[in-house]
Amino acid sequence: MEMSLRGDNHAHLGDAYLFAGDLDTWRAVLDRQMEARLIETASSEYVLAALNICQGQYRNGFKGLRLVLELCLQSTHLSADLVLRAEWFKGEKDTIWATLVDPENGPLSVRSCRGFFPELSEHVPHFRQLAQTLYRELSECIHGNVPNHIPLPTSLTFSQNTFDLWLSKAKSVRLVAHFAFTLRYLNDLSVAKRGPLEAAVTDQLGHIAAIRSAFEQGA
């Protein structure tokens, strides 16, 4: 723990921890929607993953990131299909990763984009590919694959390289989650509800003109 928080690590971890607050804000804004419960769980799991990293439990830290990514995309997927959402919460349907990155009907598909935020269509393939790559790489820590992308220490000891790698993957998960939430929800939110999200979303996605414009129109 001491080595994990030494020097610049403390500041970098603090920056990464902001994502938990982002998730809490999205959950609060979407509080009346059933799928907000998944975002609440994602926030808790992210905090736990960060704690695991500080404790040198790197495998669990990366596994937690994969779960956070899954929960965030699943929440947006369920929000677009009320029957599926009801079945999922009753335990009658499972989360299937291939569905979450399906290019035709998934939450990061062009079809979803046309329905909820058409101006983002040119960016959808990039973020869907990023989500696929993250999931595949993070899955190494669950399935025991040969560590081509996420090498882990062989003992419970501090590793700066592994610590930095987790921060990098966490940053990418945060980016994908914000894009997925923005695509699905932003145009449906009132100006008042957009307000608490503006700083976090524009910090992550302000380089995308359509998103910047959506906030400016409500200013």
C-alpha positions in Angstrom: 0.0 0.0 0.0 2.8 2.4 0.9 4.6 1.9 -2.3 1.4 2.1 -4.4 0.8 5.6 -3.0 4.4 6.9 -3.1 5.4 9.9 -5.2 3.3 10.5 -8.3 1.3 7.3 -7.8 -0.9 9.1 -5.3 -1.9 11.8 -7.7 -2.4 9.4 -10.6 -4.6 7.2 -8.5 -6.6 10.2 -7.4 -7.2 11.1 -11.0 -8.3 7.6 -11.8 -10.6 7.6 -8.7 -12.6 10.5 -10.2 -14.3 7.9 -12.4 -16.2 6.5 -9.4 -17.6 10.0 -8.9 -18.6 10.2 -12.6 -20.5 6.9 -12.3 -22.3 8.2 -9.2 -23.3 11.3 -11.1 -24.7 9.3 -14.0 -26.6 7.0 -11.6 -28.1 10.0 -9.8 -29.2 11.6 -13.1 -30.8 8.4 -14.2 -32.1 7.4 -10.8 -35.6 6.7 -11.9 -34.5 4.1 -14.5 -34.0 0.5 -13.4 -30.7 0.1 -15.2 -29.2 2.9 -12.9 -28.7 0.0 -10.4 -26.0 -1.4 -12.7 -24.2 1.9 -12.8 -24.3 2.0 -9.0 -22.8 -1.5 -8.9 -20.1 -0.4 -11.4 -19.1 2.4 -9.2 -18.7 0.1 -6.2 -16.7 -2.4 -8.2 -14.5 0.3 -9.6 -13.6 1.5 -6.1 -12.9 -2.1 -5.1 -10.7 -2.6 -8.2 -8.7 0.5 -7.2 -8.2 -0.9 -3.7 -7.1 -4.2 -5.1 -4.4 -2.4 -7.1 -3.1 -0.6 -4.1 -2.9 -3.8 -2.2 -0.9 -5.5 -5.0 -3.8 -7.8 -5.9 -3.4 -7.0 -9.5 -5.4 -9.8 -11.1 -8.4 -8.8 -9.1 -7.9 -5.2 -10.0 -8.0 -6.0 -13.8 -10.9 -8.4 -13.3 -12.8 -5.6 -11.7 -12.2 -3.3 -14.6 -13.7 -5.8 -17.0 -16.8 -6.1 -14.8 -17.1 -2.3 -14.7 -16.9 -2.1 -18.5 -19.5 -4.9 -18.8 -21.9 -3.3 -16.4 -21.7 0.1 -18.0 -22.5 -1.2 -21.5 -25.1 -3.6 -20.3 -27.0 -0.8 -18.6 -27.2 1.2 -21.8 -28.2 -2.0 -23.7 -31.0 -2.8 -21.3 -32.3 0.7 -21.4 -33.1 0.4 -25.1 -35.2 -2.7 -24.7 -37.7 -2.6 -21.8 -38.8 -6.3 -22.2 -35.2 -7.5 -22.1 -34.6 -5.2 -19.1 -37.5 -6.7 -17.2 -36.3 -10.3 -18.1 -32.8 -9.5 -17.1 -33.7 -8.2 -13.7 -35.8 -11.3 -13.2 -32.8 -13.5 -14.0 -34.4 -14.9 -17.1 -31.7 -13.4 -19.4 -27.9 -13.3 -19.2 -25.3 -10.7 -20.1 -23.7 -11.8 -23.4 -20.6 -9.8 -24.3 -21.0 -10.5 -28.0 -24.3 -8.8 -27.9 -22.9 -5.7 -26.2 -20.4 -5.2 -29.1 -22.6 -6.3 -31.9 -22.1 -3.9 -34.7 -25.7 -4.1 -35.9 -27.8 -4.0 -32.7 -25.5 -3.4 -29.7 -25.3 -0.3 -27.6 -22.3 0.9 -29.6 -23.9 0.1 -33.0 -24.7 2.5 -35.8 -28.4 1.6 -35.3 -28.3 2.7 -31.7 -26.5 5.9 -32.6 -29.1 6.7 -35.3 -31.8 6.3 -32.7 -30.3 8.3 -29.8 -27.5 10.6 -31.0 -27.0 10.5 -34.8 -24.2 13.1 -34.8 -21.9 10.6 -33.2 -22.1 8.0 -36.0 -18.6 8.5 -37.3 -17.1 7.8 -33.8 -19.1 4.7 -33.0 -16.8 2.1 -34.7 -13.7 3.5 -32.9 -15.3 3.2 -29.5 -16.8 -0.2 -30.2 -13.4 -1.5 -31.3 -11.8 0.0 -28.1 -14.4 -1.8 -26.0 -13.7 -5.1 -27.8 -9.9 -4.7 -27.3 -10.2 -3.8 -23.6 -12.5 -6.7 -22.9 -10.3 -9.2 -24.7 -7.1 -7.9 -22.9 -8.8 -7.7 -19.4 -10.1 -11.3 -19.9 -6.6 -12.6 -19.7 -6.8 -12.1 -16.0 -9.9 -14.1 -15.7 -9.3 -17.1 -18.0 -5.6 -17.5 -17.2 -4.5 -16.9 -20.8 -0.9 -16.4 -21.7 -0.3 -12.8 -20.6 0.3 -11.1 -24.0 -1.2 -7.8 -22.9 -1.4 -7.8 -19.1 1.6 -9.5 -17.5 1.1 -10.0 -13.8 3.7 -10.4 -11.0 4.2 -13.9 -9.9 4.0 -12.9 -6.2 2.1 -10.5 -4.0 4.6 -7.6 -4.5 4.5 -4.0 -5.8 5.0 -3.6 -9.5 5.2 -0.1 -10.9 4.7 -1.4 -14.5 1.5 -3.3 -13.6 0.2 -0.4 -11.5 0.7 2.0 -14.4 -0.9 -0.5 -16.8 -4.0 -0.7 -14.6 -4.2 3.1 -14.7 -4.0 3.1 -18.4 -6.7 0.5 -18.8 -8.9 2.3 -16.3 -8.6 5.5 -18.3 -9.8 3.7 -21.4 -12.7 2.1 -19.6 -13.7 5.5 -18.4 -13.6 6.9 -21.9 -15.8 4.1 -23.3 -18.3 4.3 -20.5 -18.7 8.0 -20.9 -19.2 7.6 -24.7 -21.8 4.9 -24.3 -23.7 6.8 -21.7 -23.6 10.0 -23.7 -24.7 8.3 -26.9 -27.6 6.7 -25.2 -28.8 9.3 -22.7 -27.6 12.8 -23.3 -30.2 13.9 -25.9 -33.0 12.7 -23.6 -31.8 14.7 -20.6 -33.1 18.1 -19.6 -30.7 21.0 -19.4 -30.9 20.8 -15.6 -29.9 17.2 -15.6 -27.1 17.7 -18.1 -25.5 20.3 -15.8 -23.9 17.9 -13.3 -22.5 15.8 -16.1 -20.9 18.6 -18.2 -17.5 18.8 -16.5 -16.8 15.1 -16.6 -18.2 14.4 -20.1 -16.5 17.3 -21.7 -13.2 16.4 -20.0 -13.4 13.0 -21.6 -15.2 13.7 -24.9 -14.9 17.5 -25.4 -12.8 16.9 -28.5 -16.0 15.6 -30.2 -17.8 18.6 -31.6 -21.3 17.2 -31.4 -21.0 16.5 -27.7 -19.5 19.9 -27.0 -22.3 21.5 -29.0 -25.0 19.6 -27.1 -23.8 21.2 -23.8 -23.4 24.6 -25.4 -27.0 24.6 -26.7 -28.3 24.2 -23.2 -26.0 26.8 -21.6 
